[in-house]
Amino acid sequence: MTNAVDMRLWYVPIEIITLRRWLVAAFVVNFMLLTVDVLRADSKMLILGVLSCLLFAALRASLPEINDTFRRNVCLVLSSSLLGLSAYRLLIAEPTVFNFWIHCWSLVPSVLALYWLSGRPVTVWTARKLSDSAFEYGLLRNAKLGGRIEAIGAHITLVHFVAISVIPLIWVIDIAFSEGNSLGGQIGDSFTTEHFEKILNGESFGLWFRNSLIVSIGTALVALS
């Protein structure tokens, strides 16, 4: 009997465990992304962004505990409101890849929160309907899904770090193949090889090439000696 009671006290569905961490991360990212609206001087989107951050904070603070149906219902209302607000922000934003990525940081967490909080594991956990065998199944389920969810989170983080490394390279390549010396415009809006033609056909190219070749060969010989 004591073991069953102890198991009931410390068992928490994997959905709630994940939301406790991911909602904090989503709040931090959305708060940092407010700087984009500040730089754009877009007061409407800034106000909506601040409201989204407040909803994230309220949702995280209201996550239910065991046998707490009221807080679960509150979280359902908050996540639904956050989903509607996120969808509205996406609809009124300019349709670009960067804006889509920004608003996914509020849209995707709100969808996950609404889906998980309305799911059967959390519903039963907050409604005092779990038997001893159900608790045991829940613990096994946590162990099975916990590793998968952590792997997904790690891959999402890795993708963002890769993007941070690759995007500047893409930007430099796009500028190299764009007309003139302008840094504006969109990626892929123009294509020209005029910069390379000026360099390759210039009078100084041969001198630059010979000097670079001499320096590289000399450096290699010094390093090998």
N, C-alpha and C positions, 0 to 999 in steps of 0.2 A: 504493500500500500504506500509506503514511504517513497519507494522508487518511482511509482506512478505519479505521485504528487510532485516530486522533484522534476520529473520529465515534463509535466504540464507547465511548471513555472518557467522553465528556461527555453522551451520550444517556441520558436518564432518562424513563421513561413519565410521561405527564401525571398519571396516578393517584397516583404516588408524590410528584410535585412538589406536587400539591394537598393530599395528606394531611400533608405536612410543615408546611404552613401552617395547615390547618383543624384539625388535632389540637391545635395550640398554642392556637388560639382556643377550641376546645371545652373544653380544660383550664381556661383562665382563666375562662370563663363558669361552668362547673360549680363551680369553687372559690369564686367570688363567690356563687353560689346556695346555698352551704352556710350562709350567714347566715340564710336563710329557715328552715332546720331548727333553727338556734340560737335564733332568735326564737320558734319554735313549741315549743321545749324537747322536741323529738322526737329522743331519743337514738338510736333504731334507724335512722331515716332519715338521721341525721347520720353514723353509722358507715358505712352503705351509700354515702352520698355521698362520704365520704373514700376509701373503697375504689374507687369509680368514678374519682376523680381520680388515684389511684395507678395504676390500670390505663391511664388515658389517658397518663400520663407514661411508663409502661413501654412502651406501644405506640408512642409517638412516638420513644422512644430505640431501639427495636428495628426500625424500618423498614429493610427490606433494601436492600442495594446490588447492583450488578451481579454476577451469578454467585454469589448468596448464597441458596441454597434453604433453608438451616437457619433463617436469621432470618425468612424469609417464613413458614415453618411456625410459628415462635414467634409471629409476629404474628397468624396465623390463630387460634391458641389464645387469645391475649389478646383479640382482637376478638370471638371467640365468647363468651368469659367475660363481656366487657363488655356484649354484647348480652343475654345471659341475666340479668345483674344489673340492667340498665336495664329490661328487661321486668318483672322481679319488683318493682322499685321502683314502676313504673307501676301494677301490679295491686294492690298493697297501699295505694297512696295514695288519698286521698279523690277521687272522680271530679268534679273541677272543671276549668274551662278553664285556670286558672292552673297547677294541678298538671300538667296535660297538657303545657303549654308548657315547664315546668321539665324534665320528664323527656324531652321530645323532644330537648333539648340533649345528652343522653347516648345516647338510643336511635338517633336518625338518624345521628350520626357513626359509631356502632358498626356499623350496617347498611352504610353506605357503605364503611367500612374492610374489612369482611368481603367485600363484593361486589367491590370493586376488587382486593384482594389475591388473591382466588381467580380473578380473570379471566384470560383468555388473555394479554393484553399483559404483565402483571407476571409471570405464570407462566413464559412463554418468556424474558423478560428475566433472570430469576434462575436459569434452567436451562441457560445456555450454548448456546442453540439458535438464536441470531439470525444470519442471514447479512447480508452487506453490503446487499443489497436490502431486507431486513427492517428494518435500522437506518434506511435512507432513508425507508421507509414510516412508521416510528415518528416520525421528525422531522416529516414532513408532517402526521401525525395530531396531534402535539402542537400544531403551529401552528393546526390547524383547531379543535381542541377547547379550546385554552387560552383563547381569547376568550370562548367560551360559558360556561365554568366561572367565569371572572372576572365575567362579567355576572350569573350566578346569585348569586355571593357578594355582589356589590354590591347586588342587589335584596333579598336577605335582610337585609343591613345597613340598607337604606333602610326596609324594612317595620318593623323594630324601632324605628327612630327615629320613624316615623310613629305607631306604637302608643304610644310614650312620650308623644307630644304629644296623642294623641286620648283615651287612657284616662282621664286626669284630667278632661277635659271631659265624658266620658260619666258619670263618677262624680258630678260636680257636678250634671248634669242629673237623674240618678237621685235624688239627695238632694232636689232641688227638688220632685220629684213624689212623694216618699215621705211617709208619715204621720209626724207628730211631728217631733222634732228629733234623732232617733237617727241616728248615723253608721254603725251596724252593719247586719247583714243582707246579703242578696245583691242584685245588680243585677237590677232588674225584678221583685222579689218583691211590690211593692205599687205602687199608682198612685192619686194624689189631687191635686186642685188647691187644697187648703185654704190652702196658703201664698200662692198668687196671689190667692185670694179675699179673704184677710185684708188683703193689701196694697191691692188695687184698691178694696175696699169701705171701707177705713179713712178716718177723717176727715182724716188728714194727707196722703193721697195727692195731692189737688189742690194743696196747698201745695208738696209736693216736686216735682210735675210742673212747676208754674209757675217755681219757682226754677231747676230744671234747664234749662228752655227758655230762660229769660233768660240764664243763664250761657253756654249753648251758642251762642245768637245773638250775645251780646256778644263772646265769644271769636272767633267767625267774622268779625265786623265788624272787630275789631282786627287780625286776621291779614290781612284783605284790604286794609286801609287803608295 
